[in-house]
Amino acid sequence: MESKTTIDKLAPVRRDSLPDGWQLVPKTPTEEMLRAGMNVGYICSIEEYDAMLAAAPSPPSEK
């Protein structure tokens, strides 16, 4: 988990600066995220989540 000091150093990202249809997600799923997945009948391991992040496409470049 990132330390608060490291997180505090990151530049804030405004939602309206993200490409349409995109959102930021943590590299490690939170307990709440894992619970939400289980509530819909899907159990996702940390390894599966890491694989999904690795397979995620890059955001479209601005022109």
TORPA-4810 file (N, C-alpha, C, O; in nm, 3 decimals):
<nodes>
NODE_1_0.084_-0.117_0.000_0.000_0.000_0.000_0.089_0.124_0.000_0.191_0.128_0.069_M
NODE_2_0.051_0.224_-0.076_0.126_0.349_-0.083_0.118_0.420_0.052_0.014_0.419_0.117_E
NODE_3_0.228_0.481_0.091_0.224_0.558_0.216_0.151_0.689_0.192_0.147_0.739_0.080_S
NODE_4_0.095_0.744_0.298_0.024_0.871_0.286_0.116_0.979_0.231_0.073_1.064_0.154_K
NODE_5_0.243_0.976_0.271_0.340_1.075_0.223_0.352_1.068_0.071_0.352_1.171_0.005_T
NODE_6_0.362_0.948_0.016_0.371_0.931_-0.129_0.243_0.979_-0.197_0.249_1.049_-0.298_T
NODE_7_0.130_0.941_-0.144_0.002_0.980_-0.202_-0.014_1.131_-0.200_-0.063_1.190_-0.296_I
NODE_8_0.028_1.194_-0.091_0.016_1.340_-0.080_0.099_1.412_-0.186_0.065_1.525_-0.223_D
NODE_9_0.205_1.350_-0.235_0.292_1.412_-0.334_0.235_1.406_-0.475_0.278_1.481_-0.562_K
NODE_10_0.140_1.319_-0.498_0.083_1.304_-0.631_-0.002_1.425_-0.667_-0.072_1.481_-0.583_L
NODE_11_0.007_1.464_-0.792_-0.075_1.577_-0.838_-0.220_1.532_-0.842_-0.250_1.422_-0.888_A
NODE_12_-0.311_1.617_-0.795_-0.452_1.579_-0.802_-0.499_1.569_-0.946_-0.454_1.644_-1.032_P
NODE_13_-0.588_1.476_-0.972_-0.643_1.457_-1.106_-0.791_1.494_-1.102_-0.867_1.442_-1.021_V
NODE_14_-0.828_1.583_-1.188_-0.969_1.623_-1.195_-1.044_1.523_-1.282_-0.993_1.478_-1.385_R
NODE_15_-1.164_1.489_-1.240_-1.244_1.393_-1.316_-1.267_1.439_-1.459_-1.269_1.357_-1.551_R
NODE_16_-1.283_1.569_-1.479_-1.311_1.617_-1.614_-1.185_1.616_-1.702_-1.194_1.647_-1.821_D
NODE_17_-1.069_1.581_-1.645_-0.948_1.572_-1.726_-0.926_1.431_-1.780_-0.835_1.409_-1.861_S
NODE_18_-1.008_1.336_-1.737_-0.996_1.199_-1.785_-1.074_1.182_-1.915_-1.177_1.248_-1.935_L
NODE_19_-1.025_1.095_-2.006_-1.101_1.069_-2.129_-1.240_1.014_-2.095_-1.257_0.947_-1.993_P
NODE_20_-1.336_1.043_-2.179_-1.472_0.997_-2.160_-1.473_0.844_-2.147_-1.411_0.775_-2.227_D
NODE_21_-1.542_0.794_-2.048_-1.553_0.650_-2.028_-1.440_0.591_-1.944_-1.436_0.469_-1.924_G
NODE_22_-1.349_0.674_-1.894_-1.236_0.626_-1.814_-1.252_0.674_-1.670_-1.318_0.774_-1.643_W
NODE_23_-1.189_0.599_-1.577_-1.183_0.641_-1.438_-1.056_0.585_-1.378_-1.002_0.486_-1.427_Q
NODE_24_-1.010_0.646_-1.271_-0.892_0.598_-1.201_-0.933_0.491_-1.101_-1.037_0.502_-1.035_L
NODE_25_-0.851_0.388_-1.091_-0.875_0.283_-0.991_-0.743_0.257_-0.919_-0.636_0.277_-0.976_V
NODE_26_-0.750_0.212_-0.794_-0.626_0.181_-0.723_-0.558_0.057_-0.782_-0.625_-0.032_-0.836_P
NODE_27_-0.426_0.052_-0.769_-0.353_-0.066_-0.816_-0.389_-0.190_-0.736_-0.389_-0.301_-0.789_K
NODE_28_-0.420_-0.171_-0.610_-0.462_-0.282_-0.524_-0.607_-0.260_-0.487_-0.642_-0.154_-0.436_T
NODE_29_-0.694_-0.360_-0.513_-0.835_-0.339_-0.481_-0.855_-0.321_-0.331_-0.788_-0.385_-0.250_P
NODE_30_-0.948_-0.235_-0.298_-0.981_-0.212_-0.157_-1.072_-0.324_-0.108_-1.129_-0.399_-0.188_T
NODE_31_-1.086_-0.334_0.022_-1.179_-0.432_0.079_-1.320_-0.408_0.026_-1.392_-0.502_-0.005_E
NODE_32_-1.358_-0.281_0.015_-1.491_-0.248_-0.035_-1.509_-0.295_-0.180_-1.616_-0.344_-0.216_E
NODE_33_-1.406_-0.280_-0.262_-1.414_-0.326_-0.401_-1.430_-0.478_-0.407_-1.512_-0.529_-0.483_M
NODE_34_-1.352_-0.549_-0.325_-1.362_-0.695_-0.323_-1.499_-0.740_-0.274_-1.557_-0.834_-0.329_L
NODE_35_-1.551_-0.672_-0.172_-1.684_-0.705_-0.119_-1.791_-0.681_-0.224_-1.884_-0.760_-0.238_R
NODE_36_-1.779_-0.570_-0.299_-1.877_-0.540_-0.403_-1.878_-0.651_-0.509_-1.984_-0.691_-0.556_A
NODE_37_-1.761_-0.700_-0.544_-1.754_-0.810_-0.641_-1.820_-0.935_-0.588_-1.889_-1.005_-0.662_G
NODE_38_-1.799_-0.964_-0.461_-1.860_-1.083_-0.402_-2.012_-1.068_-0.393_-2.084_-1.167_-0.403_M
NODE_39_-2.060_-0.945_-0.374_-2.205_-0.922_-0.364_-2.278_-0.951_-0.495_-2.398_-0.977_-0.494_N
NODE_40_-2.207_-0.949_-0.606_-2.271_-0.982_-0.734_-2.232_-1.122_-0.780_-2.257_-1.160_-0.895_V
NODE_41_-2.171_-1.199_-0.689_-2.142_-1.338_-0.718_-2.009_-1.361_-0.788_-1.987_-1.469_-0.843_G
NODE_42_-1.920_-1.262_-0.787_-1.790_-1.279_-0.852_-1.681_-1.263_-0.749_-1.676_-1.161_-0.680_Y
NODE_43_-1.595_-1.359_-0.738_-1.483_-1.351_-0.646_-1.358_-1.327_-0.729_-1.322_-1.407_-0.814_I
NODE_44_-1.293_-1.216_-0.703_-1.174_-1.177_-0.777_-1.054_-1.180_-0.683_-1.055_-1.116_-0.577_C
NODE_45_-0.952_-1.253_-0.721_-0.832_-1.256_-0.640_-0.744_-1.135_-0.675_-0.764_-1.070_-0.777_S
NODE_46_-0.649_-1.108_-0.589_-0.555_-0.999_-0.615_-0.480_-1.026_-0.746_-0.454_-0.934_-0.823_I
NODE_47_-0.446_-1.152_-0.771_-0.375_-1.188_-0.893_-0.461_-1.161_-1.016_-0.410_-1.114_-1.118_E
NODE_48_-0.590_-1.191_-1.008_-0.680_-1.163_-1.121_-0.692_-1.013_-1.144_-0.691_-0.967_-1.259_E
NODE_49_-0.703_-0.937_-1.037_-0.713_-0.792_-1.048_-0.587_-0.736_-1.112_-0.594_-0.650_-1.200_Y
NODE_50_-0.469_-0.784_-1.067_-0.342_-0.741_-1.127_-0.338_-0.772_-1.276_-0.291_-0.691_-1.356_D
NODE_51_-0.388_-0.890_-1.314_-0.390_-0.928_-1.455_-0.482_-0.837_-1.536_-0.451_-0.801_-1.650_A
NODE_52_-0.596_-0.799_-1.477_-0.688_-0.708_-1.546_-0.624_-0.571_-1.566_-0.637_-0.511_-1.672_M
NODE_53_-0.555_-0.521_-1.463_-0.487_-0.392_-1.477_-0.377_-0.399_-1.582_-0.360_-0.306_-1.660_L
NODE_54_-0.303_-0.510_-1.584_-0.195_-0.526_-1.683_-0.250_-0.530_-1.825_-0.185_-0.485_-1.919_A
NODE_55_-0.370_-0.586_-1.841_-0.431_-0.598_-1.974_-0.510_-0.475_-2.016_-0.557_-0.468_-2.130_A
NODE_56_-0.525_-0.379_-1.927_-0.604_-0.259_-1.958_-0.536_-0.180_-2.070_-0.414_-0.167_-2.073_A
NODE_57_-0.616_-0.127_-2.162_-0.558_-0.048_-2.271_-0.507_0.086_-2.219_-0.548_0.133_-2.113_P
NODE_58_-0.419_0.145_-2.296_-0.374_0.281_-2.262_-0.483_0.378_-2.300_-0.556_0.356_-2.396_S
NODE_59_-0.493_0.488_-2.225_-0.595_0.588_-2.262_-0.562_0.648_-2.398_-0.446_0.654_-2.438_P
NODE_60_-0.664_0.692_-2.470_-0.640_0.752_-2.601_-0.553_0.877_-2.587_-0.568_0.953_-2.491_P
NODE_61_-0.466_0.898_-2.681_-0.382_1.018_-2.676_-0.462_1.140_-2.722_-0.549_1.131_-2.808_S
NODE_62_-0.429_1.252_-2.662_-0.496_1.376_-2.701_-0.436_1.429_-2.830_-0.315_1.422_-2.850_E
NODE_63_-0.519_1.481_-2.916_-0.471_1.536_-3.044_-0.505_1.681_-3.053_-0.473_1.745_-3.153_K
</nodes>
